[in-house]
């Protein structure tokens, strides 16, 4: 096909003399150009694939905290097998409004970003950390029972509280409160989120900087 196209262009459009040398060129040109075209095409496809991945990552992740978005979290939640034990953690940064009002939103952003980083560092590959609200995060722990979920939550709480967050104005002590809900035996995931929300409220009411689990 390529040789035929080259022949039409050479002898029909360009009106070249069908000499031995010209015929050789017509036959050789596709053989030389085809690998180059394939290489360029392959590189273009690879670039488009990488661009698509970047766009999808940007769509699924919060730009400030690098956690997944709320929508992405709920999309993943729909794929969870509700017959297996899993856990949902609802996390709130204690007194975050005071931090914003005292130090400004730029410092507040630093606190949000570093807190999210510490949460992510205390999860496994299959766990999912999402930004749920302004200063709230939600974590999905697939295939995780009650005791293990409490262990993860306590480790997160302790990691955040242990080291003040360094900002442009000062080192700011930060704590979080965590509520735990459970998905098991066919429990609807929305019920688990409500359980986590109720447990979080109990943790805040009890004085903050603590973990509470649904009964």
Secondary structure by P-SEA (a helix, b strand, c coil): caaaaaaaaacccccccccaaaaaaaaaaaaaaaaaaaaaaaaaaaaaaaaaaaaaaaaacccccccccaaaaaaaaaacccccbbbbbbbbbcaaaaaaaaccaaaaaaaaaaaaaaaaaaccccbbbbbccccbbbbbbccccaaaaaaaaaaaaaaaaaccccccccbbbbbbbbbbbbbcccccaaaaaaaaaaaaaaaaaaccccccccc
